[in-house]
């Protein structure tokens, strides 16, 4: 008999070779009916695959992320089956699940294309095939047999994948008339797939390499209920309305120019005001927390990045070297700020009494992202990090790490991001060649992060293989107003760069010791953060951050002088805004201010001038009444203060 430990800690016995389905049925008929897969000792597997030893088992349904992933991976196979039926001879690349849905990369062959107009036919075929309730059958295959199968099928991309696989680790999955090279897992059969929407068609280079052939990538999503698809599509429409590229243009925040170069944003006056406001906000917090601002060049000698390890890890994917008239001399556009900060630390001897040293910089860095990966402000080639590096003693690491967590929580609270998870990103224990440094230092760094996150009471998840090449990190995974997940702030512990740069401090016993380095960026990058913020708040920025907080709207030219008086008092109180002196009707002025998402519209006419008041309209809410200017200023400032202080304490904001 097998001892099966369930998620609630209870233990049940099943016969040797029982399947996940047997376990689900032993719990309840409803669970067995809704089961999509099973997690056995941490591994997600097919529901009908036998369990041959005592194990911790969890049944996966649509309500579990791994259940959805399995459902969508199976849907990718269903789409591939439909494509083979509709486009005979199509060649298949890869078809994974993604955070929302799936995609498949395909090669239709010379002279054949597929567009969004063709997708409804593929959707129809997928639903037709799903109704056949074809089982997903797993089969272990020798490498020779797998090569023979795809050679006969004339599928070059599968043969390319097989070259990198070891004999004994290869499996096929078959449903209906379709067979694919796949590790799995899959749902039991196609019948749960009830609603299908293929979303768009894009280009994708095979293996992500621009030197390879460009394939056609078809994105899709499926659901077990039609209602869920309808709700998802409504959310997609809302996402389109919130698209930061669209709103960035409408609100005159930023632009791109082909002559300047792809992936290199131009910040317009209003966007610059917003960006500078964010910088000032964090600068003030950093000064209070004991950081010293620094500025470093946009370029650095190649040797700097050879020493840091960035050249080895990123050199091939970065902008190419800048050569000087001096033979052999090469510079690189700065891909990271940390090597420069290491050199600042080395400018003078350091004592244990001097530590921690906290250096902060809004430093612009450059990385050559592939053109197909560029996307508005979220993936660019030049971006500014709110970077800081803390050089501290080993006994200070946890305390300093916790102080950085406080700054990140302050940023998320002030910008209305209450829904987040702290991801503890650790080294992949099975592939240590991706990283630099020794096991002892990695163990100490990982333990410090785990302890700090625990003591702060953060809601955490742990991900293996997501660490930076030089150290583990704590990534803040934020959900926006539409429930989408974004990685924003990050904190990293690094024992390796101090070693590579030979950083030292003098200990109490006069010995020379290595400091530990903490990397942190609460925003991550200003470009990406602004993009996420725009879409999160749909361009309705927090009051303290809005580039234009008010617009004074005189009803006619007769009240321009009074409008200017109102404006002058507001500016004196450090509010930001404009006076609309245009010769337009007040209705038009209000509409334009609403489109511009200006938080407050202050309407002035004969009555307001006589009484020394303003009629106040709130964006999206309408008329909120008349009040004296001083009262409006006081109310405005209190709203800003409430937002900066937060309505909840940090402990509540972390859960």
Buried (B, 14 or more C-beta within 10 A) or exposed (E): EBEBBBEEEEEBEBEEEBBBBBBBBBBEEEBBEBBBBBBBEEEBBBBBBEBEEBBBBBBBBBEBEBBBBBBBBBBBBBBBBBBBBBBEEBBBBBBEBEEBBBBBBBBBEEEEEBEEEBBEEBBEBBBEBBEEEBBBBBEEBEBEBBBEBBEEBEBBBBBBBBEEBEEEEBBBBBBBEBBBBBEBBBBBBBBBBBBBBBBEBBEBBBBEEEEEEBBBBBBBBBBBEEEBBEEBBEBBEEBEEBBBBBBBBEBEBBEBEEEEEEBBBEBBEBBBBBBBBBBEBBBEBBEEBEBEEBEBEEEBBBBBBBBBBBBEBBBEEBBEBEEEEEEEEEBBBBBBBBBBBBBBBEEEEBEBEBBBBBBBBBBBBBBBBBEBEBEBBBBBBBBBBBBBBBBBBBEBBBEBBBBBBEBBBBBBBBBBBBBBBBBBBBBBEEEEEEBBBEEEBBEBBBBBBBBBBEEBEBEBEBEEEBBBBBBBBBBBBBBBBEEBBBBBBBBBBBBBBBBBBEBBBBEEEEEEBBBBBBBBBBBBBBBBBBBBBBBBBBBBBBBBBBBBBBBBBBBEEEBBEBBBBBBEBBEEBEBEBBBBBEEEEBEEBBEBBBEBBBBBBBBBBEEBBEEEBBBBBEBEEEEEEBBEBEEBBEBBBEBBEEBBEBEEEBEEBBE
